[in-house]
Amino acid sequence: MSAVLRFERALLRAATLAGADIRIERHASEAWHSATFAGGRHRVEASGRSDVRLDEWLARLGDEAIEVPGHVVADLTVATCERAAGVTRFRLEGVTVARG
């Protein structure tokens, strides 16, 4: 299973555990490498029904450990967040680093 799919599943699982129902609409990922690490940069566009559980999950997302098998998630942030007609649309940006 690819890191992209693992990352998406981890986000969906974390949102569900927080009581937030989200839908991933787009996921762009590009590989990156440094002298010591390999991984990917991710931009995820998603949406969910506007409610307090979604708001709370988004507010603590950078502090929450997102478990992606075989990877470490770093620098996960909510880049944009807009609410209209009972729907919250947001973009997440983050990095995954392959473990060992």
NUSEGU-427442 format. One record per residue (C-alpha): residue in one letter; x, y, z. Coordinates in Angstrom, 3 decimals, always signed. Layout:
BEGIN
<pator code="A" X="X" Y="Y" Z="Z"/>
...
END
This chain:
BEGIN
<pator code="M" X="+0.000" Y="+0.000" Z="+0.000"/>
<pator code="S" X="+1.348" Y="+3.437" Z="-0.935"/>
<pator code="A" X="+2.261" Y="+6.148" Z="+1.575"/>
<pator code="V" X="-0.467" Y="+8.343" Z="+0.038"/>
<pator code="L" X="-3.182" Y="+5.792" Z="+0.761"/>
<pator code="R" X="-1.780" Y="+5.109" Z="+4.234"/>
<pator code="F" X="-1.770" Y="+8.846" Z="+4.985"/>
<pator code="E" X="-5.388" Y="+9.214" Z="+3.819"/>
<pator code="R" X="-6.535" Y="+6.244" Z="+5.891"/>
<pator code="A" X="-4.731" Y="+7.606" Z="+8.949"/>
<pator code="L" X="-6.439" Y="+10.984" Z="+8.590"/>
<pator code="L" X="-9.861" Y="+9.378" Z="+8.157"/>
<pator code="R" X="-9.262" Y="+7.139" Z="+11.186"/>
<pator code="A" X="-8.120" Y="+10.065" Z="+13.363"/>
<pator code="A" X="-11.139" Y="+12.164" Z="+12.350"/>
<pator code="T" X="-13.532" Y="+9.284" Z="+13.024"/>
<pator code="L" X="-12.033" Y="+8.716" Z="+16.478"/>
<pator code="A" X="-12.639" Y="+12.422" Z="+17.191"/>
<pator code="G" X="-16.261" Y="+12.083" Z="+16.072"/>
<pator code="A" X="-15.703" Y="+14.119" Z="+12.904"/>
<pator code="D" X="-16.917" Y="+12.749" Z="+9.590"/>
<pator code="I" X="-14.662" Y="+13.960" Z="+6.773"/>
<pator code="R" X="-14.331" Y="+13.255" Z="+3.071"/>
<pator code="I" X="-11.020" Y="+13.553" Z="+1.234"/>
<pator code="E" X="-11.603" Y="+15.246" Z="-2.106"/>
<pator code="R" X="-8.043" Y="+15.647" Z="-3.437"/>
<pator code="H" X="-4.602" Y="+14.537" Z="-2.356"/>
<pator code="A" X="-1.453" Y="+15.786" Z="-4.040"/>
<pator code="S" X="+1.840" Y="+14.278" Z="-2.985"/>
<pator code="E" X="+5.388" Y="+14.733" Z="-4.165"/>
<pator code="A" X="+8.457" Y="+12.770" Z="-3.150"/>
<pator code="W" X="+11.267" Y="+14.533" Z="-1.360"/>
<pator code="H" X="+14.686" Y="+13.450" Z="-0.134"/>
<pator code="S" X="+17.406" Y="+14.900" Z="+2.052"/>
<pator code="A" X="+20.798" Y="+13.540" Z="+2.978"/>
<pator code="T" X="+19.262" Y="+11.470" Z="+5.786"/>
<pator code="F" X="+15.515" Y="+11.168" Z="+5.062"/>
<pator code="A" X="+13.095" Y="+10.182" Z="+2.330"/>
<pator code="G" X="+9.387" Y="+10.840" Z="+2.289"/>
<pator code="G" X="+6.655" Y="+12.914" Z="+0.755"/>
<pator code="R" X="+5.024" Y="+16.334" Z="+0.946"/>
<pator code="H" X="+1.243" Y="+16.137" Z="+1.084"/>
<pator code="R" X="-1.585" Y="+18.577" Z="+0.343"/>
<pator code="V" X="-5.001" Y="+17.186" Z="+1.197"/>
<pator code="E" X="-8.247" Y="+18.969" Z="+0.395"/>
<pator code="A" X="-11.162" Y="+17.658" Z="+2.421"/>
<pator code="S" X="-14.562" Y="+18.593" Z="+3.781"/>
<pator code="G" X="-16.972" Y="+17.671" Z="+6.515"/>
<pator code="R" X="-20.210" Y="+18.725" Z="+8.137"/>
<pator code="S" X="-19.582" Y="+21.860" Z="+10.189"/>
<pator code="D" X="-19.807" Y="+21.019" Z="+13.876"/>
<pator code="V" X="-17.866" Y="+21.405" Z="+17.087"/>
<pator code="R" X="-16.209" Y="+17.966" Z="+16.808"/>
<pator code="L" X="-14.691" Y="+18.823" Z="+13.424"/>
<pator code="D" X="-13.580" Y="+22.225" Z="+14.704"/>
<pator code="E" X="-11.935" Y="+20.658" Z="+17.763"/>
<pator code="W" X="-10.185" Y="+18.001" Z="+15.681"/>
<pator code="L" X="-8.813" Y="+20.588" Z="+13.245"/>
<pator code="A" X="-7.683" Y="+22.802" Z="+16.147"/>
<pator code="R" X="-5.579" Y="+20.048" Z="+17.720"/>
<pator code="L" X="-4.479" Y="+18.320" Z="+14.520"/>
<pator code="G" X="-0.898" Y="+19.614" Z="+14.667"/>
<pator code="D" X="-0.534" Y="+18.272" Z="+18.215"/>
<pator code="E" X="-2.225" Y="+14.936" Z="+17.570"/>
<pator code="A" X="-0.146" Y="+11.927" Z="+16.593"/>
<pator code="I" X="-1.349" Y="+10.644" Z="+13.228"/>
<pator code="E" X="-0.306" Y="+7.008" Z="+12.918"/>
<pator code="V" X="+0.851" Y="+6.114" Z="+9.398"/>
<pator code="P" X="+2.358" Y="+2.617" Z="+9.210"/>
<pator code="G" X="+6.014" Y="+2.795" Z="+8.171"/>
<pator code="H" X="+6.111" Y="+6.599" Z="+8.325"/>
<pator code="V" X="+6.335" Y="+9.519" Z="+10.709"/>
<pator code="V" X="+4.041" Y="+12.497" Z="+10.064"/>
<pator code="A" X="+5.673" Y="+15.898" Z="+10.569"/>
<pator code="D" X="+4.599" Y="+19.512" Z="+10.237"/>
<pator code="L" X="+0.901" Y="+18.726" Z="+9.758"/>
<pator code="T" X="-1.029" Y="+21.994" Z="+9.573"/>
<pator code="V" X="-4.430" Y="+23.295" Z="+8.552"/>
<pator code="A" X="-3.467" Y="+25.614" Z="+5.686"/>
<pator code="T" X="-6.984" Y="+26.862" Z="+4.894"/>
<pator code="C" X="-10.415" Y="+26.450" Z="+6.427"/>
<pator code="E" X="-13.699" Y="+27.858" Z="+5.114"/>
<pator code="R" X="-17.245" Y="+27.329" Z="+6.316"/>
<pator code="A" X="-20.383" Y="+27.834" Z="+4.233"/>
<pator code="A" X="-23.871" Y="+26.335" Z="+4.205"/>
<pator code="G" X="-23.083" Y="+23.840" Z="+6.975"/>
<pator code="V" X="-19.956" Y="+22.471" Z="+5.279"/>
<pator code="T" X="-16.355" Y="+23.029" Z="+6.351"/>
<pator code="R" X="-13.773" Y="+22.782" Z="+3.576"/>
<pator code="F" X="-10.123" Y="+22.652" Z="+4.559"/>
<pator code="R" X="-6.651" Y="+21.965" Z="+3.204"/>
<pator code="L" X="-4.074" Y="+20.081" Z="+5.228"/>
<pator code="E" X="-0.363" Y="+20.183" Z="+4.502"/>
<pator code="G" X="+2.225" Y="+17.891" Z="+5.982"/>
<pator code="V" X="+5.249" Y="+15.718" Z="+5.464"/>
<pator code="T" X="+5.714" Y="+11.987" Z="+5.862"/>
<pator code="V" X="+9.148" Y="+10.547" Z="+6.565"/>
<pator code="A" X="+9.799" Y="+6.863" Z="+5.876"/>
<pator code="R" X="+10.998" Y="+4.932" Z="+8.926"/>
<pator code="G" X="+14.275" Y="+3.070" Z="+8.742"/>
END
